[in-house]
Amino acid sequence: MEFYDKIYEKLKKVPKGRVTTYKLLAESVGSKAYRAVGRAMNKNPYAPIVPCHRVINSQGHLHGFARGLKKKKELLEKEGVKVKDDKVVNFKERLYKF
């Protein structure tokens, strides 16, 4: 299975109302290619089935989204994730670990 496909399969497991990080997602498939995860999110042909808006950086900040950070924030808040100053509120409680 191609790297991107492995990432997409893992990401489908992140439930609504939760987020994960580029780093955790890469590690979940046995990789340290965090930036490649970002590229996979940018190229995601399966959105919203593969919820790339739920991937944020390791400090809890919104980072990169093909449709813009405003839209990413909107999608997360629609799922009950509060965002303030482009950072997930209660990040550690919202974090999904594989």
N, C-alpha and C positions, 0 to 999 in steps of 0.2 A: 504494500500500500504506500502510496506517495506521501511525503511529509505533510502537505497541506490537508490531504484527506484524513490523516491521523488526527491532526489538530481539529478539524471540523467535527469529527466523531466525538472527541473528548469535550469540545465546547458545547455540544448538544446536551450534555449532562448538567450544565450549570443551570439551576432553576431560576424562575422569575423571582425578582427581589433579591438576588445575590449577584456578586461580581467575582471575577478571578483576575489574575494578573498575567501579563505576557510571560513572565518568568515561570510561574506555576504551570501554565499551559505547556510551555516548552519542556519543563522537567517531567511532566506527566507522560510524555512520549519518549523520555530518555535522551533529551537534547538540551544543549545550552544555547541554542539558536533563537534567543529572545527576539531579535530583530526580524528573523524569518517569520516568526509568529505574527508580528505586525504586518508584514507583507501579505501573509495569508489572510489576515483580517481585511486588508485593503482590497484584496482580489476576491473576497467571499462571494461566490455566485449563488449561494443558498440562503442568503438573508431573506426573511427573518427566521427561517427554520434553524439555521446556525446563527445564534444570537451574538454577533461580533460586538454589539454595543455593550455587552457585559464584561468586556476585557478592558482593564485599566492598568496604570503603572503600579509599581510595587509600593509607592507611597500613598496610594489611594486617589491619585489625580486622574482626571479624564485626559486621555492622550489619543490623538489621531482618530479620525473617523471620516470615511469617504464622504459622508453627507454633512460633515461639520460638527463641532463640539456642541453647538446649541441643540442640534437634533439628537445627539447622543444623550445629553442631559435630559431632554424631553422624554426619550424612550425609557431611560432608567427611572425617572420620576413617575412615569405612567405605571411602572411595575412596583412602585413603593420604595424605591431607593432615593433617599434625600441627598441632594448635591448642593454644596455651598462653596462659592469661589472655585468652581471646577474641581472640587474634592468631595469624595463620598463621605457623608456624615456617618459616624460609627463604622468606619471602614473595617475594623477587625471583626465586628459582629456580622457584617455583610459578606465577608470573604469566604468564597467556596474553595476548599482544598480538595484535590483529587486523591 
